[in-house]
Amino acid sequence: PEGVPGPDRVPLFALLRSTPLTSDQLKEVIDNLTAKGSPAAADGVIDGNEIAETIAELTHRDPAPENVRRVAATLAAAGWPL
């Protein structure tokens, strides 16, 4: 980013990467994963890789592990097998 000194870029990107999903983003991830005919829901089981891919598609960056865990917990609480 413009104006951020070189040594500060890595910590800045680390902070941006770990930004949690908003409630709307979380709902969108779950809607995409559980939509009829979606590849993730086709076999009735959604795994961590599918969650991570869906988050990455939505946010255009690698998902932080805590986001994958949060989405997995929400899906599990709703009865989706993980």
Contacts in CASP RR format, 6 or more apart in sequence:
PFRMAT RR
TARGET T0000
AUTHOR 0000-0000-0000
METHOD contacts of the structure
MODEL  1
PEGVPGPDRVPLFALLRSTPLTSDQLKEVIDNLTAKGSPAAADGVIDGNE
IAETIAELTHRDPAPENVRRVAATLAAAGWPL
1 9 0 8 1.000
1 12 0 8 1.000
4 12 0 8 1.000
16 61 0 8 1.000
17 61 0 8 1.000
17 62 0 8 1.000
17 64 0 8 1.000
18 64 0 8 1.000
18 66 0 8 1.000
19 64 0 8 1.000
20 64 0 8 1.000
20 66 0 8 1.000
20 67 0 8 1.000
20 70 0 8 1.000
21 29 0 8 1.000
21 55 0 8 1.000
21 58 0 8 1.000
21 59 0 8 1.000
21 67 0 8 1.000
21 70 0 8 1.000
21 71 0 8 1.000
25 58 0 8 1.000
25 59 0 8 1.000
26 70 0 8 1.000
26 71 0 8 1.000
26 74 0 8 1.000
28 58 0 8 1.000
29 51 0 8 1.000
29 54 0 8 1.000
29 55 0 8 1.000
29 58 0 8 1.000
29 71 0 8 1.000
30 71 0 8 1.000
30 74 0 8 1.000
30 75 0 8 1.000
30 78 0 8 1.000
32 38 0 8 1.000
32 40 0 8 1.000
32 54 0 8 1.000
32 57 0 8 1.000
32 58 0 8 1.000
33 40 0 8 1.000
33 41 0 8 1.000
33 46 0 8 1.000
33 50 0 8 1.000
33 51 0 8 1.000
33 54 0 8 1.000
33 71 0 8 1.000
33 75 0 8 1.000
34 40 0 8 1.000
34 41 0 8 1.000
34 46 0 8 1.000
34 75 0 8 1.000
34 80 0 8 1.000
35 41 0 8 1.000
39 50 0 8 1.000
40 46 0 8 1.000
40 50 0 8 1.000
40 54 0 8 1.000
44 80 0 8 1.000
44 81 0 8 1.000
45 81 0 8 1.000
45 82 0 8 1.000
46 75 0 8 1.000
46 80 0 8 1.000
46 81 0 8 1.000
46 82 0 8 1.000
47 82 0 8 1.000
48 68 0 8 1.000
48 72 0 8 1.000
48 82 0 8 1.000
51 63 0 8 1.000
51 68 0 8 1.000
51 71 0 8 1.000
51 72 0 8 1.000
51 75 0 8 1.000
52 62 0 8 1.000
52 63 0 8 1.000
52 68 0 8 1.000
54 71 0 8 1.000
55 63 0 8 1.000
55 67 0 8 1.000
55 68 0 8 1.000
55 71 0 8 1.000
56 62 0 8 1.000
56 63 0 8 1.000
72 82 0 8 1.000
75 82 0 8 1.000
76 82 0 8 1.000
END
